[in-house]
Amino acid sequence: MRLIMPDDKPTRYPTTLPDGLALTLMPEAHNRLYYYQGQFENAEKMKAIRVSNYAYDDGIGAVIREKQRAIDASGKFTEGRKGLMLLIKPAKGASYKNIIDLLDEILINDVKKYAIVAPAKEETAWLEQHRDHQGSNSRE
């Protein structure tokens, strides 16, 4: 897989990402995988942070394909599904295998834009708070 790393120099123009194109994946210990769409603050307020798994048919692969279809159907974005931005934010305890499985899903589902970044303090705090409630926010 070709890996493009950003330049370490600070940019003068911050990148903005429309909420409708953002999908954040937060793998953590014990193969747990949380995800949300848009901004974290909104997802948390709306109780829209979900848990999934690494399965192709009914796991995160299905979530990615559902998001791609929603982007295409919205007609709001000139790039269509190619504008989807996957943000992978590994939490403490996420395994190397978890990250490789997510990168596999990126290839399988032809995701053009993705980044692996550290979770924000708020996301880490949320994960720590919800660690014992894995099933309470499950994907429906």
N, C-alpha and C positions, 0 to 999 in steps of 0.2 A: 504494500500500500504506500502510495506516495504521501509524504508528510511535509506540509508547508508550515514552517514556523514563522511567527510574526517577528518583525524587527523589534529590538529592545528599546529603540528610541521612542520617547513619548510623542504622541501624535498631536498636532494642533487642532484637528477636527475629530471630536469623538464620534464613534459610530453609533447610530441609532438603529434600533430594530423594532419594527412594529410588533405589537403584542400578538397579532394574528399569525405571525411567522415563527414565533419562538416556542420551542418545546425543550424543557429542561429535564434531564435524567439525573437522578442522584442515587448511584449505587452505594451500598454500604455493607457492613459485615453480614455474614450468614446468608449471602445471596439475596438480600432484600434490595428492592429497587423501587424508588419513589419517583414520580414524575408530576409535572404540572405544565400548564400552558400560560404564556404571557409572563407578567411580572409576579415575583414571589409574594409581594405584599397583597396583591389582589387575590391570588390563588389561596393564600392563607385565610384572608378575610371571608372568602366565599366557600371555605372548606373544600377546595377543589384540588388539593394535593392527594394524589392517588398512589396506590401500591400496585405493582405488576410483577411479572417474572420475566425470565429470559427466553420463553417459548416463542417460536415463530408464529404459530397459528392463533394463540389466544393471549399472548404476552405482549412484550414491548414492540415486537414486529407489527402486530395488529394495531397498536396505538399509533405507531409511525404512519402506517398506511391510512388509517382513519384521518389523521391530521393532514396528510397529503391530499386526500379526497376533499376534505373541508376547505383547504386553501384553493384548490381548483374550482370547487363549486361556488365559492364566495365571489370570484371574479374581481376581487379588490386589488390583486397584486399582479403586476405585469409579468413577473417571472413565473407565476403559477407555483406549482409544487417545488420548482427549483429554488425558490426563495426561502424554503423552510430552513431554519437555523436550529440545529440540535446543539444544546449546551450540555456537555457531560461534566458533572460536578461530583467527583468521587469523594465520599465521606470517609472518615476514619474507619479502617477495617475493610474497605472495598478491596477485593482481590484483583490481581493482574488478569485472571481469567474473566472476571466480570467486565473489565474494560475491553478485553479482546472480544468478548461476546457482543458488546455494544458496537464496537467497530465493525464486526461482521454484519450486524443489522444495518449499519450505514451502507455498506457495500450491497447487501442483498436488496435493500429498498431504494437504491440509487439516490441517496441523500447527497446533495452537492456541497452543503455548507455545514460545518460542525467545528466545535472547539472543545478542548478539555481544559477546564479551568477549576480553580479552587472554589468550594462553596463559600458563600458570604457568611458572616457571623450569624445572621438571623436564620439562615438555612441550617447551619450546624446546630444552633440552639433548638430549632424545631425538630430536627432528627433525634437529638438526644431526648427531648421531651416525649416523642412518640415511639421510641424504640420498643416499648412494651405493648404498644397498641397496633401492631402490624396489620391485623385484619380489619381494623375499624374504618379505614379509608380505602377499602379495596375497590378495584375497577369493576364497574357494573356492566 
